[in-house]
Amino acid sequence: MLRSKIELLLKNPQWILVVYVLFAIAASLQDYFLTKTATESMGFYTHYNNYMIFKHSFFNLLSGENLYIHHYDRYIDLFKYSPAFALFFGGLAVLPDWLGLILWNVLNAVVLMWALYLVFPKDKKSTSILLLLVLIEALTSFQTHQSNGLMAGLIILGWRAMERQNLLAAAGFLMATVFIKIFGIVAFVMFLFYPNKLKSLAFSLVWFLILFFIPLVATNPETLWTQYENWGIMLANDHSASYGISVMGWLNSWFGLSQGKNVVLALGTAALIAPLIRFSEWKSQHFRLLYLSSLLIWVIIFNHKAESPTFVIAIAGAAIWFLLSRKNTFDILLIVVAVVFTSLSPSDIFPKMIRTDFFQPFVIKVIPMILIWIKINYELLTSTNLQQLTVEHSIIQDDTNIFP
């Protein structure tokens, strides 16, 4: 009886979409009504500081102030996105904080769940499982009012647009990620899998020019160029500032390795690119979707600034891989470990002492993602007959046939 009810719920993913939106609204209102936090030397700040950074970036752009320095009179930390992002955030910045905050989180929720919904359009049950596996990390991202749900959604939508042969939209989705968080540029490697590469390059260039110059509607050319210079300086300094919840952070915490960030990144890049040598498998949709999974995890575990809310991107990749997998005992164990030690490790399910004295200093959150990424890469490099898997695997069949 219970099993039949669960099956019925899984075959109707629409209710999960409602949960995403409700979580986004609840997280927004919770932080809006919390008492401001006092800092020792910089006054009082809201519990939605990230949103305040984004909001004031728009007004800083209009006034010609340096976007990429501290503005302690308004918020803590630095604005790290592009001038184009600052401009587009103006649509929310002019609204009352409570409304802008809700709409911002709902935007992240809608783009993320829309993208996830389109990954397995032929199978509602798989879609439900995918949405549920990502839900906890999505809530973590909503609670910090960051752009990670939007980033994950745009990368996946870029893949989906490529599958539908809509290269203009694909280029637009992926270029938008670059102007939000610079690591989105890695996703452009997926264009290699598809025909009309020169057209893809042309569309990408057009979108780059549009997003690069569109802040001119709010500022002058000289100031805009200075903003880009300041952005570059900030990103360069930011690279050496921390290890993040990443492969580098794990190596530093467990083995005391404090040097060689660039070496680790280079090795990780080589491992990401290695499966591309299997040209014969590019025609397999299974291979392409598996590579998307690898990429979504890679941009987090090799990111020196990765923090807990960014893992909604990585868990999306892990969840897609799991639904593609044969679901043997080892695969099931990996996804369970990911849910427990990646998604739930920052939550109150674990005592605070365990979280602060074990999970955080030993960057436990990243370890399941590293293991799953290694497993994905192994499959990409060694699996055979992936084109046949595409035919047999009903959840990834699509109406579009890119490769004759």
Secondary structure, 3 states (H helix, E strand, C coil): CHHHHHHHHHCCCHHHHHHHHHHHHHHHHHHHHCCCEEECCCEEECCCHHHHHHHHHHHHHHHCCCCCCCCCCCCCCCCCCCHHHHHHCHHHHCCCHHHHHHHHHHHHHHHHHHHHHCCCCCCHHHHHHHHHHHHHHHHHHHHHCCCHHHHHHHHHHHHHHHHCCCHHHHHHHHHHHHCCCHHHHHHHHHHHHCCCHHHHHHHHHHHHHHHHHHHHHCCCHHHHHHHHHHHHHHHHHHHCCCCCCCHHHHHHHHHCCCCCHHHHHHHHHHHHHHHHHCHHHCCCHHHHHHHHHHHHHHHHHCCCCCCHHHHHHHHHHHHHHHHHCCCCHHHHHHHHHHHHHHHCCCCCCCCHHHHHHHHCCCCHHHHHHHHHHHHHHHHHHHCCCHHHHHHHCHHHCCCCCCCC
